[in-house]
Amino acid sequence: KHPSIVQLYEIVETDDEIYLIMEYCNGGELFDYIVSKQRLREREAWRFYQDLLSGIEYLSKALVCHRDLKPENLLLDYNKSIKIADFGLSNVYSDKNDTLKTAWGSPCYAAPEMIEGKRYNGLSVDIWSSGVVLYAMIWGYLPFEDPVTAKLYK
């Protein structure tokens, strides 16, 4: 439970489906919000970034790495506060010095060590992704982007 993380209330499993009952975030995705405004004012971007960092800090203390932080996975609630969502690629680690190996997430937001296939610290890659999100909020586009994945990786 944290104000910057979407709350999962219940999991309902049937023979054919799994339903996740989660907190309702009526503001939609941060991605759509950025697109609608083209770019955000620094004060608003900074407030969103503070929410994001608060959530990342909480996850880190719980030894959880999200690994796919991007505006599409950040929801806005009725107060226009950030809620980290979509933990489908997240992972847990045993202690703060533990490293992970599997590269996950969206290449445009992935830390260099993930792209290079090196072992990485969970908190470090989430902080990197948060910086790319901040850049996208302020400038309205990504700092690293190419339709050819190989060029993007370079």
N, C-alpha and C positions, 0 to 999 in steps of 0.2 A: 504494500500500500504506500503510494507516494503521489503527491499532487501532479507530478509531471509524467506519470506512467498510467496508461489506460488500465482501468480496474477490470479484472476478470472475475465475474461473480459466480459463474457456474458452468460446468461442462455437462452436456446432455448427450448421451450416446445411444443411438438406435442400431438396429441391425445393418442399416445402410448408410447412416450419416452420423457425423459428430457436429454438435452445435455448441458454439462458444457464446455464452451470454455475457456481454461486456458493457461497460459504461458507454453511454451514448454521447458522442461528440458531434454536436449539430453544426459546427463550423467547417466540417469537411477536412480535406487534406491541406497541409501547408503548401503543397505544390500548386494546387488550384488557386489558393489565395495569392501566391506570388504572381502567377500568370495573370490573374485579374487586375493586379496593380502594376504589373510589369517589373517593378522593383519596390522594395520597402524603404521607408525612411529609416535612418540609422537608429533613432530612438526605439522604434517599433521592432526592428531587427534585433537590437540589443536585448530588449525585454524577452523576445522569443528565445534568444540564445541563452539567456540566464535560465529560463525554464528547462531548456535542453541540457545544459551543463548540470543543473541540479538533478535531473533524472539520471544522467550518466554517472554522476558521483554516487547516487544511491545504488545503481546497478553494480558499480565497481565494488562497493563495500559488501554487496551480497555475492561477489565473485561471479557476476554474470556479464558476458560480453554480447552486445546486441548484434554486431557485425553487418548490419544492413541499414544504418541510419541514413535517411534521405528524406526530402520533403514529402514524398508519397507515403512514408511510414510515420509521419508526424501529424497528428490530428489536432484540431482546434476545438476547444469546448465552448460553452456559452459565454465564458468570460474572455474569449480569445487567448486562452492559455494553451501552451503546447502540452500534448499528451503523446508520449512515445508508445507506438503500437507495433504490431506485426513482429512477434518474436520467433517466427518460423525458422530463422537462420541463427538464432542465438545459441550460445554455449555457456557452460559453467566450467570453472577451473578450480583447482584445489587450493591454491594460495596466490597472493598477489605477484609472486615471482614466476608462476607457472606460465608457460607459453603455449600457443596453439599453432597448428600447422595448416589446416585446411583453409583455402581461400574461398570466401563466400561474399555475397553482397553484389552491389552494382559497381562495375568497373570505374565509373566516373567519380565515385565517392570512396573507393577503396584506397587504403594506405599503400605506399610504395612497397613495403615489405610483404604485403599480401600479394601484390601483383608479381613480385619477384619470386614468390613461392618460398620465402624464408619463414622461419618461426617468428611469431609476433606476440606482443603483449596485448591482451584484450582491451584494456583501458586506452592504450596508445592508439589503436586503430579506430576506436569509437571517437576519441578526441579528434583525430585527423578528419574523420567523416563529418564531425560537427563543424569543423572549420570550413569545409567545402559547402555545407549547408549555409553557414553564415555568409560566405562569398556569394552564393546564389541569391540569398535574400537581398543583399545590398546592391548587387550589380544586375540581377535579373537573368543571368546566364551562368554556366559552369566554367570554372577555370581550366578544366581539362576535359576536352570533348573532341571526338572524331568519329565519323561514321564507320571507319575502318578500325576494328578492335586492335589490330596489331600496331597501328600508328598511335592509338590512344595509350597503349601500354608503354610505348617508347617515350 
